[in-house]
Amino acid sequence: MSKKHKKHMSVQARNRLFFLRPICIFLVFFLIITIVSNTITLYKLNDEKLEKEKTYTKSQEKSEYLKNEIIKLNNPEYLAMYAREQYSYSKDGELILKINKNEEEKLESSVENKNEKGNYNKYIVLGISIFILWSFISLIRRKDDKSNNEKSV
């Protein structure tokens, strides 16, 4: 708007702007906060969904393994071999040696932990929304400062 137009702006128009500006600012803040909180919730739910899917697939694999194990245990030869391995059952003259499997399990778990990536998406979204909010506030302040300077001139 030109300076002449601002000087001739009616009191009603100035009052409308005075009351509408805070309402608009409040609505923008509210929308930004809502979007950010919903985005963070969405990421949390997505992470939870991925964990549930992993648990489900592990349960399915374990179920298949147990079904196969039941079928194998019905075989007498396999049952005898299983008893020797798991319960140290031996035939006459047999010597049983046990190998520690804890080291293998530790190695496998460390490899799994390295493969999992950290999820930083929610922090990126939060940072971007804070930047947008800060930019919007500084833009409003600049406009207010310009209008105050023009009023004083």
ChimeraX commands (.cxc) that place a marker at each C-alpha (Angstrom):
marker #1 position 0.00,0.00,0.00 radius 0.5
marker #1 position 1.16,3.50,-0.68 radius 0.5
marker #1 position 1.72,6.09,2.05 radius 0.5
marker #1 position -1.29,8.10,0.94 radius 0.5
marker #1 position -3.52,5.08,1.12 radius 0.5
marker #1 position -2.29,4.23,4.64 radius 0.5
marker #1 position -2.91,7.79,5.84 radius 0.5
marker #1 position -6.43,7.72,4.48 radius 0.5
marker #1 position -7.17,4.28,5.90 radius 0.5
marker #1 position -10.21,4.48,8.06 radius 0.5
marker #1 position -10.20,3.81,11.77 radius 0.5
marker #1 position -12.47,0.80,11.21 radius 0.5
marker #1 position -9.98,-0.76,8.82 radius 0.5
marker #1 position -7.13,-0.23,11.28 radius 0.5
marker #1 position -9.21,-1.77,14.08 radius 0.5
marker #1 position -10.03,-4.76,11.87 radius 0.5
marker #1 position -6.35,-5.29,11.12 radius 0.5
marker #1 position -5.52,-4.85,14.79 radius 0.5
marker #1 position -7.89,-7.65,15.77 radius 0.5
marker #1 position -7.43,-9.96,12.77 radius 0.5
marker #1 position -3.62,-10.04,12.85 radius 0.5
marker #1 position -3.33,-11.77,16.27 radius 0.5
marker #1 position -6.06,-14.22,15.31 radius 0.5
marker #1 position -4.24,-15.12,12.09 radius 0.5
marker #1 position -0.93,-15.47,13.93 radius 0.5
marker #1 position -2.56,-17.71,16.52 radius 0.5
marker #1 position -4.12,-19.89,13.81 radius 0.5
marker #1 position -0.80,-20.25,11.99 radius 0.5
marker #1 position 1.00,-21.20,15.21 radius 0.5
marker #1 position -1.74,-23.66,16.06 radius 0.5
marker #1 position -1.56,-25.29,12.62 radius 0.5
marker #1 position 2.23,-25.55,12.73 radius 0.5
marker #1 position 2.18,-27.09,16.21 radius 0.5
marker #1 position -0.54,-29.53,15.15 radius 0.5
marker #1 position 1.36,-30.57,12.03 radius 0.5
marker #1 position 4.59,-31.09,13.96 radius 0.5
marker #1 position 2.95,-33.10,16.74 radius 0.5
marker #1 position 1.04,-35.25,14.23 radius 0.5
marker #1 position 4.22,-35.86,12.23 radius 0.5
marker #1 position 6.13,-36.93,15.33 radius 0.5
marker #1 position 3.25,-39.23,16.34 radius 0.5
marker #1 position 3.23,-40.68,12.83 radius 0.5
marker #1 position 6.95,-41.47,13.03 radius 0.5
marker #1 position 6.52,-43.09,16.45 radius 0.5
marker #1 position 3.64,-45.23,15.19 radius 0.5
marker #1 position 5.65,-46.18,12.11 radius 0.5
marker #1 position 8.57,-47.28,14.31 radius 0.5
marker #1 position 6.19,-49.29,16.47 radius 0.5
marker #1 position 4.67,-50.89,13.37 radius 0.5
marker #1 position 8.12,-51.93,12.12 radius 0.5
marker #1 position 8.94,-53.48,15.50 radius 0.5
marker #1 position 5.64,-55.39,15.50 radius 0.5
marker #1 position 6.32,-56.64,11.96 radius 0.5
marker #1 position 9.78,-57.86,13.00 radius 0.5
marker #1 position 8.27,-59.64,16.00 radius 0.5
marker #1 position 5.61,-61.19,13.78 radius 0.5
marker #1 position 8.12,-62.48,11.22 radius 0.5
marker #1 position 10.32,-63.91,14.01 radius 0.5
marker #1 position 7.26,-65.64,15.48 radius 0.5
marker #1 position 6.35,-67.05,12.07 radius 0.5
marker #1 position 9.90,-68.36,11.57 radius 0.5
marker #1 position 9.91,-69.90,15.04 radius 0.5
marker #1 position 6.55,-71.52,14.37 radius 0.5
marker #1 position 7.84,-73.05,11.12 radius 0.5
marker #1 position 10.98,-74.26,12.89 radius 0.5
marker #1 position 8.94,-75.88,15.68 radius 0.5
marker #1 position 6.61,-77.57,13.19 radius 0.5
marker #1 position 9.63,-79.02,11.39 radius 0.5
marker #1 position 11.14,-80.05,14.72 radius 0.5
marker #1 position 7.94,-81.93,15.64 radius 0.5
marker #1 position 8.07,-83.82,12.35 radius 0.5
marker #1 position 11.76,-84.66,12.89 radius 0.5
marker #1 position 11.21,-85.82,16.47 radius 0.5
marker #1 position 8.80,-88.46,15.21 radius 0.5
marker #1 position 11.82,-90.14,13.56 radius 0.5
marker #1 position 13.55,-92.48,16.11 radius 0.5
marker #1 position 17.04,-91.93,14.67 radius 0.5
marker #1 position 16.72,-88.15,14.91 radius 0.5
marker #1 position 15.26,-88.47,18.41 radius 0.5
marker #1 position 18.31,-90.48,19.55 radius 0.5
marker #1 position 20.69,-87.91,17.99 radius 0.5
marker #1 position 18.75,-85.05,19.60 radius 0.5
marker #1 position 18.89,-86.70,23.02 radius 0.5
marker #1 position 22.67,-87.15,22.70 radius 0.5
marker #1 position 23.19,-83.50,21.69 radius 0.5
marker #1 position 20.80,-81.76,24.06 radius 0.5
marker #1 position 20.80,-83.94,27.14 radius 0.5
marker #1 position 24.29,-85.47,27.03 radius 0.5
marker #1 position 22.84,-88.93,26.50 radius 0.5
marker #1 position 25.54,-91.29,25.28 radius 0.5
marker #1 position 25.98,-94.82,24.09 radius 0.5
marker #1 position 28.40,-97.15,25.83 radius 0.5
marker #1 position 31.97,-96.00,25.22 radius 0.5
marker #1 position 30.98,-92.60,23.75 radius 0.5
marker #1 position 32.70,-89.43,24.94 radius 0.5
marker #1 position 30.67,-86.17,24.96 radius 0.5
marker #1 position 32.28,-82.78,24.35 radius 0.5
marker #1 position 30.28,-79.55,24.79 radius 0.5
marker #1 position 31.07,-76.40,22.81 radius 0.5
marker #1 position 30.07,-73.04,24.29 radius 0.5
marker #1 position 27.54,-71.28,22.02 radius 0.5
marker #1 position 27.41,-68.03,24.02 radius 0.5
marker #1 position 30.25,-66.53,21.99 radius 0.5
marker #1 position 28.39,-67.21,18.74 radius 0.5
marker #1 position 25.22,-65.61,20.12 radius 0.5
marker #1 position 27.14,-62.52,21.27 radius 0.5
marker #1 position 28.66,-62.12,17.81 radius 0.5
marker #1 position 25.27,-62.45,16.11 radius 0.5
marker #1 position 23.63,-59.91,18.44 radius 0.5
marker #1 position 26.43,-57.37,17.89 radius 0.5
marker #1 position 26.01,-57.70,14.11 radius 0.5
marker #1 position 22.24,-57.15,14.46 radius 0.5
marker #1 position 22.79,-54.00,16.56 radius 0.5
marker #1 position 25.17,-52.56,13.97 radius 0.5
marker #1 position 22.65,-53.15,11.20 radius 0.5
marker #1 position 19.90,-51.16,12.94 radius 0.5
marker #1 position 20.01,-47.51,11.92 radius 0.5
marker #1 position 18.99,-44.65,14.20 radius 0.5
marker #1 position 15.81,-42.88,13.20 radius 0.5
marker #1 position 16.49,-39.17,13.05 radius 0.5
marker #1 position 13.55,-38.24,10.82 radius 0.5
marker #1 position 11.43,-36.88,13.66 radius 0.5
marker #1 position 14.23,-34.55,14.71 radius 0.5
marker #1 position 14.63,-33.29,11.15 radius 0.5
marker #1 position 10.91,-32.52,10.91 radius 0.5
marker #1 position 11.00,-30.75,14.27 radius 0.5
marker #1 position 13.98,-28.63,13.21 radius 0.5
marker #1 position 12.37,-27.66,9.92 radius 0.5
marker #1 position 9.13,-26.69,11.63 radius 0.5
marker #1 position 11.01,-24.56,14.19 radius 0.5
marker #1 position 12.87,-22.85,11.34 radius 0.5
marker #1 position 9.59,-22.13,9.51 radius 0.5
marker #1 position 8.05,-20.78,12.69 radius 0.5
marker #1 position 11.07,-18.56,13.37 radius 0.5
marker #1 position 11.00,-17.27,9.76 radius 0.5
marker #1 position 7.31,-16.47,10.03 radius 0.5
marker #1 position 7.80,-14.59,13.30 radius 0.5
marker #1 position 10.71,-12.57,11.93 radius 0.5
marker #1 position 8.69,-11.71,8.80 radius 0.5
marker #1 position 5.81,-10.44,10.93 radius 0.5
marker #1 position 8.19,-8.40,13.08 radius 0.5
marker #1 position 9.74,-6.80,10.00 radius 0.5
marker #1 position 6.30,-5.84,8.68 radius 0.5
marker #1 position 5.33,-4.41,12.08 radius 0.5
marker #1 position 8.59,-2.46,12.30 radius 0.5
marker #1 position 8.06,-1.04,8.79 radius 0.5
marker #1 position 4.49,-0.03,9.59 radius 0.5
marker #1 position 5.60,1.61,12.88 radius 0.5
marker #1 position 8.33,3.51,11.06 radius 0.5
marker #1 position 5.87,4.72,8.42 radius 0.5
marker #1 position 3.41,5.86,11.12 radius 0.5
marker #1 position 6.06,7.88,12.87 radius 0.5
marker #1 position 7.14,9.60,9.65 radius 0.5
marker link #1:1,2 radius 0.2
marker link #1:2,3 radius 0.2
marker link #1:3,4 radius 0.2
marker link #1:4,5 radius 0.2
marker link #1:5,6 radius 0.2
marker link #1:6,7 radius 0.2
marker link #1:7,8 radius 0.2
marker link #1:8,9 radius 0.2
marker link #1:9,10 radius 0.2
marker link #1:10,11 radius 0.2
marker link #1:11,12 radius 0.2
marker link #1:12,13 radius 0.2
marker link #1:13,14 radius 0.2
marker link #1:14,15 radius 0.2
marker link #1:15,16 radius 0.2
marker link #1:16,17 radius 0.2
marker link #1:17,18 radius 0.2
marker link #1:18,19 radius 0.2
marker link #1:19,20 radius 0.2
marker link #1:20,21 radius 0.2
marker link #1:21,22 radius 0.2
marker link #1:22,23 radius 0.2
marker link #1:23,24 radius 0.2
marker link #1:24,25 radius 0.2
marker link #1:25,26 radius 0.2
marker link #1:26,27 radius 0.2
marker link #1:27,28 radius 0.2
marker link #1:28,29 radius 0.2
marker link #1:29,30 radius 0.2
marker link #1:30,31 radius 0.2
marker link #1:31,32 radius 0.2
marker link #1:32,33 radius 0.2
marker link #1:33,34 radius 0.2
marker link #1:34,35 radius 0.2
marker link #1:35,36 radius 0.2
marker link #1:36,37 radius 0.2
marker link #1:37,38 radius 0.2
marker link #1:38,39 radius 0.2
marker link #1:39,40 radius 0.2
marker link #1:40,41 radius 0.2
marker link #1:41,42 radius 0.2
marker link #1:42,43 radius 0.2
marker link #1:43,44 radius 0.2
marker link #1:44,45 radius 0.2
marker link #1:45,46 radius 0.2
marker link #1:46,47 radius 0.2
marker link #1:47,48 radius 0.2
marker link #1:48,49 radius 0.2
marker link #1:49,50 radius 0.2
marker link #1:50,51 radius 0.2
marker link #1:51,52 radius 0.2
marker link #1:52,53 radius 0.2
marker link #1:53,54 radius 0.2
marker link #1:54,55 radius 0.2
marker link #1:55,56 radius 0.2
marker link #1:56,57 radius 0.2
marker link #1:57,58 radius 0.2
marker link #1:58,59 radius 0.2
marker link #1:59,60 radius 0.2
marker link #1:60,61 radius 0.2
marker link #1:61,62 radius 0.2
marker link #1:62,63 radius 0.2
marker link #1:63,64 radius 0.2
marker link #1:64,65 radius 0.2
marker link #1:65,66 radius 0.2
marker link #1:66,67 radius 0.2
marker link #1:67,68 radius 0.2
marker link #1:68,69 radius 0.2
marker link #1:69,70 radius 0.2
marker link #1:70,71 radius 0.2
marker link #1:71,72 radius 0.2
marker link #1:72,73 radius 0.2
marker link #1:73,74 radius 0.2
marker link #1:74,75 radius 0.2
marker link #1:75,76 radius 0.2
marker link #1:76,77 radius 0.2
marker link #1:77,78 radius 0.2
marker link #1:78,79 radius 0.2
marker link #1:79,80 radius 0.2
marker link #1:80,81 radius 0.2
marker link #1:81,82 radius 0.2
marker link #1:82,83 radius 0.2
marker link #1:83,84 radius 0.2
marker link #1:84,85 radius 0.2
marker link #1:85,86 radius 0.2
marker link #1:86,87 radius 0.2
marker link #1:87,88 radius 0.2
marker link #1:88,89 radius 0.2
marker link #1:89,90 radius 0.2
marker link #1:90,91 radius 0.2
marker link #1:91,92 radius 0.2
marker link #1:92,93 radius 0.2
marker link #1:93,94 radius 0.2
marker link #1:94,95 radius 0.2
marker link #1:95,96 radius 0.2
marker link #1:96,97 radius 0.2
marker link #1:97,98 radius 0.2
marker link #1:98,99 radius 0.2
marker link #1:99,100 radius 0.2
marker link #1:100,101 radius 0.2
marker link #1:101,102 radius 0.2
marker link #1:102,103 radius 0.2
marker link #1:103,104 radius 0.2
marker link #1:104,105 radius 0.2
marker link #1:105,106 radius 0.2
marker link #1:106,107 radius 0.2
marker link #1:107,108 radius 0.2
marker link #1:108,109 radius 0.2
marker link #1:109,110 radius 0.2
marker link #1:110,111 radius 0.2
marker link #1:111,112 radius 0.2
marker link #1:112,113 radius 0.2
marker link #1:113,114 radius 0.2
marker link #1:114,115 radius 0.2
marker link #1:115,116 radius 0.2
marker link #1:116,117 radius 0.2
marker link #1:117,118 radius 0.2
marker link #1:118,119 radius 0.2
marker link #1:119,120 radius 0.2
marker link #1:120,121 radius 0.2
marker link #1:121,122 radius 0.2
marker link #1:122,123 radius 0.2
marker link #1:123,124 radius 0.2
marker link #1:124,125 radius 0.2
marker link #1:125,126 radius 0.2
marker link #1:126,127 radius 0.2
marker link #1:127,128 radius 0.2
marker link #1:128,129 radius 0.2
marker link #1:129,130 radius 0.2
marker link #1:130,131 radius 0.2
marker link #1:131,132 radius 0.2
marker link #1:132,133 radius 0.2
marker link #1:133,134 radius 0.2
marker link #1:134,135 radius 0.2
marker link #1:135,136 radius 0.2
marker link #1:136,137 radius 0.2
marker link #1:137,138 radius 0.2
marker link #1:138,139 radius 0.2
marker link #1:139,140 radius 0.2
marker link #1:140,141 radius 0.2
marker link #1:141,142 radius 0.2
marker link #1:142,143 radius 0.2
marker link #1:143,144 radius 0.2
marker link #1:144,145 radius 0.2
marker link #1:145,146 radius 0.2
marker link #1:146,147 radius 0.2
marker link #1:147,148 radius 0.2
marker link #1:148,149 radius 0.2
marker link #1:149,150 radius 0.2
marker link #1:150,151 radius 0.2
marker link #1:151,152 radius 0.2
marker link #1:152,153 radius 0.2
view
